[in-house]
Amino acid sequence: MLKRYLLLLPFVLAAASGSAQTAKQTVRPALTTVTVYRNGTALEHKGQVNLVAGLNRLLVTNLSPRMASETLEVQLGEGGELLSVDEDEEAPEASKVLNQTAVDSLARVEAEVRTIEGELQGLQQEKAFLLANQTLPTGTQANWSAEVQKGAALMRTRLPAIQTETTRLQNRLETLKTQTSQLQPRASETGSGSRRVLLVRAARASTVPLTVHYHVGSRSPWFPKLDIRADATGRELKFVSHGLLRNQSGLPWQQVKLVLMRHNISENIARPNLEPWSLDFNGGDHTGEGRVDEFVVKGTAKGRPVDVSQGTRYEVPELVTLGIGGRRDLSLPVVPLAGRPEYLAIPRLSENVFLQSKVAGWEGLQLPDNASVYHEGVYVGETELNARAYNDSLEVALGHDDQLVVGRAKLEDFSGNVPLSDKRRVRLTYELNVRNRHPETVRLRLLDQIPISEEKEISVKAGDVSGAELDARTGKLTWVLTLASGENKRVRFSFQVDYPKDKTVEIINHQVRISSPKFR
């Protein structure tokens, strides 16, 4: 091994000596492509370099001052061999303001601040002058009444006007100070940037392409949003993706190719290791299983294949120009999807009937956590979207519907002892009423529930549930009803609870109370 190092030493010394004698060639590759992620920006520069035979020292400028050095990647075309990449230790080139628009805006804001501060000072002096001259001068007693009336009228009108104008100017001053704090970082950006020195070896003189790629970390340079716009029937929905784009790269974008990514740059891609799961009596610092996850996947379990409508990558069709710190709201192509409208009623919790649409083919969409929902062009509110909770259909809430009326009534409330037993029994019966006032047939999903027991001494037994689907784990009852225009339907369900006489079950109301249905 020592012999190998000794053989390489002359080559290394020769390369170092050659690089010291080789003059730097300044290269300023243009920023051509910007890829914006949720948590950072990837920049790509491209240019051409003229190489001489032998060693070449290239000073690469026009790189972002916010570059994460560990992400830097340099590629040379055929004919050039990259030997090393180092930071430039020499004095940087003269600073040059990159965002002249921000500089001009800052100057205008600061000028207006000075003007408003002068006006506020004048108003304060005027108010002090009026308050200091409330006493009439000597010799005016003869026409005392007229002078008092003039002074009172002046004080009554001018003091409120001073206060109103002072408040307006103070509010404007606060706004300008906020703008100043936002403009100062953008106006102070200079063109010195980050520079790298490349040591390149070429067998012969040639011109080769140069590509520089690196990442800039930032907070939310691209904040995507989603609007869901449904027609009156809920059968046609448009997923409109848009979002706020911010240039936090530290360089101005001049006619660059822009790519938007709907996910984060991965910081840790290491494969996780499954450690042994050991048990002991003390517990120690082991991580247990915790509570049972109540998360339930919705939709059919087996799903179905669909065409991907939208990927995680979107390339803006036109070239983009945006200054440092600049903002722009970008809209992505609209994705139309078919929906199957369905009404949902939970009269135990609400007398409102909710319209929702089950959307198929959504799997290719990169959904945010929330979406703004518009129904018939009217904003109806925000809805939560949990993409992992669905298989082949996504439920989109579209608001309330007052053309469907539901009611809930208790028909039976029996409570008594179980013969020849130490148990007490309660039996409850409820009736749910539904009326369709739509001019067409609708499909309604109706939900209620029976209690579930968490104690072995308490038993719950379902009675007649009018054909409902019963989820034994949660006690949820589900009816899917088809209602013609003007049709009424009633469904009933009952259950009984047996529990020890000497104990109290809080869910049971022992007072007999029978309510009339909302309608028959």
URGI-V457793 format. One record per residue. N is the residue number from 1. RES is the residue in three letters. OMEGA is omega in degrees with one decimal (NA if undefined). Layout:
n->{N N}
res->{RES RES}
omega->{OMEGA OMEGA}
This chain:
n->{1 2 3 4 5 6 7 8 9 10 11 12 13 14 15 16 17 18 19 20 21 22 23 24 25 26 27 28 29 30 31 32 33 34 35 36 37 38 39 40 41 42 43 44 45 46 47 48 49 50 51 52 53 54 55 56 57 58 59 60 61 62 63 64 65 66 67 68 69 70 71 72 73 74 75 76 77 78 79 80 81 82 83 84 85 86 87 88 89 90 91 92 93 94 95 96 97 98 99 100 101 102 103 104 105 106 107 108 109 110 111 112 113 114 115 116 117 118 119 120 121 122 123 124 125 126 127 128 129 130 131 132 133 134 135 136 137 138 139 140 141 142 143 144 145 146 147 148 149 150 151 152 153 154 155 156 157 158 159 160 161 162 163 164 165 166 167 168 169 170 171 172 173 174 175 176 177 178 179 180 181 182 183 184 185 186 187 188 189 190 191 192 193 194 195 196 197 198 199 200 201 202 203 204 205 206 207 208 209 210 211 212 213 214 215 216 217 218 219 220 221 222 223 224 225 226 227 228 229 230 231 232 233 234 235 236 237 238 239 240 241 242 243 244 245 246 247 248 249 250 251 252 253 254 255 256 257 258 259 260 261 262 263 264 265 266 267 268 269 270 271 272 273 274 275 276 277 278 279 280 281 282 283 284 285 286 287 288 289 290 291 292 293 294 295 296 297 298 299 300 301 302 303 304 305 306 307 308 309 310 311 312 313 314 315 316 317 318 319 320 321 322 323 324 325 326 327 328 329 330 331 332 333 334 335 336 337 338 339 340 341 342 343 344 345 346 347 348 349 350 351 352 353 354 355 356 357 358 359 360 361 362 363 364 365 366 367 368 369 370 371 372 373 374 375 376 377 378 379 380 381 382 383 384 385 386 387 388 389 390 391 392 393 394 395 396 397 398 399 400 401 402 403 404 405 406 407 408 409 410 411 412 413 414 415 416 417 418 419 420 421 422 423 424 425 426 427 428 429 430 431 432 433 434 435 436 437 438 439 440 441 442 443 444 445 446 447 448 449 450 451 452 453 454 455 456 457 458 459 460 461 462 463 464 465 466 467 468 469 470 471 472 473 474 475 476 477 478 479 480 481 482 483 484 485 486 487 488 489 490 491 492 493 494 495 496 497 498 499 500 501 502 503 504 505 506 507 508 509 510 511 512 513 514 515 516 517 518 519 520}
res->{MET LEU LYS ARG TYR LEU LEU LEU LEU PRO PHE VAL LEU ALA ALA ALA SER GLY SER ALA GLN THR ALA LYS GLN THR VAL ARG PRO ALA LEU THR THR VAL THR VAL TYR ARG ASN GLY THR ALA LEU GLU HIS LYS GLY GLN VAL ASN LEU VAL ALA GLY LEU ASN ARG LEU LEU VAL THR ASN LEU SER PRO ARG MET ALA SER GLU THR LEU GLU VAL GLN LEU GLY GLU GLY GLY GLU LEU LEU SER VAL ASP GLU ASP GLU GLU ALA PRO GLU ALA SER LYS VAL LEU ASN GLN THR ALA VAL ASP SER LEU ALA ARG VAL GLU ALA GLU VAL ARG THR ILE GLU GLY GLU LEU GLN GLY LEU GLN GLN GLU LYS ALA PHE LEU LEU ALA ASN GLN THR LEU PRO THR GLY THR GLN ALA ASN TRP SER ALA GLU VAL GLN LYS GLY ALA ALA LEU MET ARG THR ARG LEU PRO ALA ILE GLN THR GLU THR THR ARG LEU GLN ASN ARG LEU GLU THR LEU LYS THR GLN THR SER GLN LEU GLN PRO ARG ALA SER GLU THR GLY SER GLY SER ARG ARG VAL LEU LEU VAL ARG ALA ALA ARG ALA SER THR VAL PRO LEU THR VAL HIS TYR HIS VAL GLY SER ARG SER PRO TRP PHE PRO LYS LEU ASP ILE ARG ALA ASP ALA THR GLY ARG GLU LEU LYS PHE VAL SER HIS GLY LEU LEU ARG ASN GLN SER GLY LEU PRO TRP GLN GLN VAL LYS LEU VAL LEU MET ARG HIS ASN ILE SER GLU ASN ILE ALA ARG PRO ASN LEU GLU PRO TRP SER LEU ASP PHE ASN GLY GLY ASP HIS THR GLY GLU GLY ARG VAL ASP GLU PHE VAL VAL LYS GLY THR ALA LYS GLY ARG PRO VAL ASP VAL SER GLN GLY THR ARG TYR GLU VAL PRO GLU LEU VAL THR LEU GLY ILE GLY GLY ARG ARG ASP LEU SER LEU PRO VAL VAL PRO LEU ALA GLY ARG PRO GLU TYR LEU ALA ILE PRO ARG LEU SER GLU ASN VAL PHE LEU GLN SER LYS VAL ALA GLY TRP GLU GLY LEU GLN LEU PRO ASP ASN ALA SER VAL TYR HIS GLU GLY VAL TYR VAL GLY GLU THR GLU LEU ASN ALA ARG ALA TYR ASN ASP SER LEU GLU VAL ALA LEU GLY HIS ASP ASP GLN LEU VAL VAL GLY ARG ALA LYS LEU GLU ASP PHE SER GLY ASN VAL PRO LEU SER ASP LYS ARG ARG VAL ARG LEU THR TYR GLU LEU ASN VAL ARG ASN ARG HIS PRO GLU THR VAL ARG LEU ARG LEU LEU ASP GLN ILE PRO ILE SER GLU GLU LYS GLU ILE SER VAL LYS ALA GLY ASP VAL SER GLY ALA GLU LEU ASP ALA ARG THR GLY LYS LEU THR TRP VAL LEU THR LEU ALA SER GLY GLU ASN LYS ARG VAL ARG PHE SER PHE GLN VAL ASP TYR PRO LYS ASP LYS THR VAL GLU ILE ILE ASN HIS GLN VAL ARG ILE SER SER PRO LYS PHE ARG}
omega->{179.3 178.7 -179.6 177.9 180.0 178.2 -179.1 -174.8 179.1 -179.8 -179.6 179.4 178.9 179.3 179.4 179.2 179.6 -178.8 179.6 -177.8 -177.4 179.8 178.6 172.2 -177.7 179.1 -179.3 -178.1 -176.8 173.3 -173.0 -175.3 176.9 177.3 -173.7 175.7 178.5 -174.9 179.3 -175.8 174.8 -178.5 177.7 177.0 176.9 178.4 178.6 176.9 177.0 -177.1 172.0 178.2 -178.4 -177.7 179.0 175.2 -176.5 174.8 -177.5 179.3 178.5 175.6 -176.1 175.4 -179.4 -175.8 170.3 -169.9 -177.1 -179.4 -175.9 177.2 -178.8 179.3 176.0 177.6 -178.9 -178.6 178.7 179.6 -178.0 -178.7 -178.4 175.1 -178.3 173.1 179.3 -177.5 -179.1 -178.2 179.9 178.2 -176.8 -179.2 179.4 -179.5 -177.2 -175.4 -177.6 178.0 178.4 178.1 179.8 179.2 179.2 178.8 179.1 -180.0 -179.9 177.0 178.6 176.5 180.0 179.2 -178.6 178.3 176.1 178.7 177.8 178.2 177.5 177.6 178.0 178.8 177.9 179.2 178.3 179.2 -180.0 -178.9 -179.6 -177.0 176.8 179.8 -179.4 179.0 179.5 177.4 -179.6 -177.3 -178.2 177.6 -174.7 -175.6 -178.1 -179.3 178.9 179.4 178.6 -179.4 179.9 179.3 179.5 -179.8 -175.9 -177.1 -172.6 -179.0 175.6 179.2 177.7 -179.6 179.5 -179.3 178.1 179.1 179.6 -178.5 178.3 177.0 178.6 179.5 177.7 178.0 -179.3 178.4 176.1 177.9 179.1 179.7 178.7 -176.1 -174.9 178.1 -179.3 -178.5 -177.6 178.3 179.2 -174.4 179.5 172.4 178.9 -177.2 178.0 177.7 179.6 172.9 -172.2 176.6 179.2 179.0 179.4 -180.0 -178.8 174.6 -175.2 177.1 178.5 176.7 178.8 -177.2 179.3 -179.7 172.8 179.2 178.2 -176.2 174.6 173.3 179.2 -176.4 -176.2 175.8 -179.0 170.6 175.4 -176.8 -176.7 175.5 -175.0 -175.4 -174.9 -179.9 178.8 179.7 177.1 176.8 -175.7 178.8 176.1 -179.8 -178.9 178.0 179.8 177.4 178.1 -174.7 -176.1 176.9 175.0 177.3 179.5 177.6 -178.6 171.8 -174.5 177.5 179.1 177.7 -175.8 177.9 -178.5 169.0 -178.4 178.9 -179.1 -179.2 -179.9 178.7 177.8 179.0 178.7 -179.2 177.1 179.1 -174.5 179.1 171.7 -175.1 -176.4 179.9 179.4 178.9 -179.9 176.6 -178.3 -178.4 -179.5 -178.6 178.0 -179.9 -179.9 -179.6 -179.1 177.0 -179.4 -179.3 178.6 -172.6 -174.5 177.9 178.3 -179.0 178.7 174.4 178.4 -175.3 -173.4 -178.2 -180.0 -175.0 177.7 179.6 179.3 -172.4 -178.1 176.7 -171.7 173.1 -177.3 -178.8 178.5 -178.5 -179.5 -179.8 177.8 175.9 -177.5 175.9 178.1 -179.8 179.8 178.2 177.2 179.3 178.3 179.6 175.0 -175.7 178.6 178.9 -177.3 178.6 175.1 -172.7 176.1 -177.0 -175.3 175.0 177.6 173.0 -174.8 174.8 175.1 179.6 177.7 -172.3 176.2 178.5 -177.1 -169.4 -179.1 -178.2 172.3 -170.4 170.8 -178.7 -177.6 177.3 173.4 -174.3 176.4 179.4 -175.4 178.0 -178.1 178.9 -178.1 175.8 179.2 176.3 177.7 178.6 176.7 -171.9 -177.5 -177.4 -174.3 173.7 -173.7 178.9 -179.4 -178.8 -179.9 179.6 -176.6 176.3 -177.5 175.9 -176.4 177.5 173.1 -176.4 179.1 175.9 -178.7 -178.1 174.7 -178.7 -177.8 175.7 -177.0 177.1 179.7 179.9 175.7 -178.3 176.7 -177.9 173.9 -177.4 170.8 -174.5 173.6 178.2 -178.3 176.4 179.5 174.8 176.8 -177.9 -178.5 175.8 179.1 177.4 175.8 176.1 -179.3 178.9 -179.4 177.5 -174.8 172.7 -174.7 -174.9 169.4 -177.3 168.8 -177.9 174.8 -176.6 173.7 177.9 -178.7 -179.5 178.8 178.3 178.8 -179.2 179.4 175.4 178.2 -178.6 175.0 175.6 -179.4 172.0 -176.6 173.5 -174.6 -177.4 -176.4 -177.0 -176.4 175.8 -178.3 171.3 172.9 -172.8 172.0 -173.9 174.3 -179.7 179.1 -175.2 172.0 174.2 177.6 174.4 -179.8 170.8 -179.5 175.9 176.2 -178.2 174.5 -178.2 -178.3 -177.7 -175.0 179.5 -179.0 175.5 -170.3 -175.9 -176.1 173.4 -173.7 178.5 179.2 179.9 -179.3 -179.5 176.3 176.2 179.5 174.9 -179.0 NA}
